[in-house]
């Protein structure tokens, strides 16, 4: 019998990506009070993802695989999370306009039955953007779309016309590296896409 899947995130984009993968899962969002102890973006997202997964794992009463994830944008050594306010979104978008940045998503998967961290990694995708006018940036920031997005933009939303090229996994920029996640668990002998009746046969 397959273990339950728990997503330790309230992100609508991560929820949508797991649904698009055809996975059945429950949501147990973390409190959002994670502590960041490093300035390195790759290590930061791994650390935050693990904190989220551990917090949600402690709440489970049945065997489950708990998925924690966190995404940041990194530009010239700076970590850009979600903007605190509209002007913060404007500042971030001006930084990214016409430049190349990295998007990192950390993922941690904990097996609550054994207490083992079965997968823990960070995926990076390089994104290059066309220049954006200040008028457009301010209009986009005022739309509200950037406010819950790392780096203040949605690659699948209003910023779409300004994405020049990406190197790496597209879904990683949306908020969850679906292919890497699946392949990492497959290496651990966990095939999330195998039908349960085959699993039991």
Protein Blocks (a to p, Z undefined) as FASTA:
>chain_A
ZZdddddbfbfklmmmmmmnopacdddddehlaccfbfbfklmmmmmmmmmmmmmmmmpc
bdcddddddddddeehiacdddfbfklmmmmmmmmnopacddddddddddfknopafbdc
ddddddddddddfklmmmmmmnommmmgghhiafklmmlmmmmbdcdjfklmnopafklm
mmmmmmnopafkbcfklmmZZ
